[in-house]
Amino acid sequence: MAAVKSVPSTAPASEVRAWAREQGTEVGSRGRFAPSLVEAYNAAHPERPYVEAAPATKPVTFKGKNHRTVTRTVVLAEARAALIAAGQAGTRGPLSQEALVAFASGEVKAPAEA
């Protein structure tokens, strides 16, 4: 039996950047795309659209108030923003387990959106 080659279901960012440059659109070598660029690329390439990756998450397990084990999935960017606002984390490096537990348990609140 022959091996089946896997085909990515979404277009890579490098392909979107190359297409945008061919169209005369200025696009940086790093960073997120403007929503209008993604919309235009997807309209031109319906067979293989570009889909942004989901945000990084991590399951955090801790003992709840009733002493039961609780597991919550935390979006790391949201946790970092809240922990920075509370003065419990820096802008770089890994987040400590204690800080993640504080965020997941509600001891540290996410900053309100402006």
Secondary structure, DSSP 8 states (H G I E B T S, - for coil): --------SS--HHHHHHHHHHTT----SSS---HHHHHHHHHH-TTS--------EEEEEEE-TTS-EEEEEEEHHHHHHHHHHTTS--SSS---HHHHHHHHTTSS------
